[in-house]
């Protein structure tokens, strides 16, 4: 906790998982001509060799954000659930090693810690996921400056109501919301109190279309649509085209930070961006300055395996900011 006021700077809430990266070589990608959908293909009914397996504990959107915050010097804590198994203990050890406060990690008897398989081919990945149905319950929390809410399982809807109640009773806590798969599937109406309470919202173009129920890739239309749901600031990422920030009725664009080397593996780039922008806001940066921090951590994360190894310290991130190319700047659209 912060020494002066016993307050948490950054409180992340969301599922934790272990990722097992299985690196494939003997595979290919098949893309459909009439859509953007692509498929990872291996020989059916055969023995397919793989190159390596790398196991990365304590990941997931919110754990990644908690580690990001700790690396950037914030007092960071995580609210999550694990099983009473070795994988759960591995997650706890990893979080503690990264100086994330684990007081709010709940261990459930006879439950299995989430374990995902990441089929890693070329520089991208396809993830086989399975969420344990934990008994979600918000613990008694210390005051927090920022809450970062992201991916939870499909049985978590009542849990979101608890979170909404906490936010209602703690109006000084600012909320960053990066919805995961099931949070998007719940629909806007069921999470309307979360949307209405959000300080800054993160998604990509395709997710924004799903959330709003429209087919329109116009960033301004999407940004205004999301903001109408309640968030004060809306950040929409558009892959290699960079990211956009909408606030005070203005839309700003920022290109990606140039890669220091060809990307090695892309897992966690989006989490790094969203959490880093939120951390910069928590550190007192203006929205536009905070926005420029995000792509730097994304660039660094894709140089390593997994979502956390490449996360930077504040000192290193600010070094990259100082040597950024001249065209790495926000521009009003």
C-alpha angles and dihedrals in degrees: 000000000000106000096225101051108010088241129140113236096202125020114185121195123192147087123306124214144175114235120209108198111209109192112214128197103161096068141084139208121240117198123194115237095221098048145028091252117119131184131213107226133198129167110282118232093008138106106261116196120223128202104221147334123227118185116207118187132204099026134136130112097288099037088050089052092049091052091046090054093049092050089052091054103260126135096253132189136177131215109201145125130245135178124248092256139103091268090058091051090049089055092050092049092049093050092049091049087056091050094247113151108244099188090113098049108115120208113208120204118238092009127120121231112241111269122184132188116223114203100207115198124166105327097325136070144216114207126211104209136191122173120207112225100241125186096249115208127158110238125221101283135203117233112282132197095209134019119201113200124190145136119010131161127269093262093059101093095105088048089060088057089056089050091050090052091051090051091048090053093044106047092167091066112094118213129220112191124197103169120216127211098282094040088057091046091053087068131224097281095058092049097036093123091054093049091046091053097047120119095187128011127200131198141125128254096266093048091050090055091051093047092051095038094233138115103225125119094193102126094208092053091048093046094050090046093053093043090053086064090063114272114130093210128028125198117190120184122209105191114241089359090072129235139296133218122199121193138132088023091296129114118213129189129206125185122225117273107255115259115252086211135357110294113267100194128349104213113129100014092122093046090050091053097047097043094045093053089049092048091051089053089049088052090057100260120148116253094256093047091046089050091060091056095061103069092049093063090043090055091050096047094056090059090070140046112269135007102286114037093079097046109125136227116242090252093054093044092052089050089058089047091055093052095042115135116260094253092056096100140109116264128191111242 
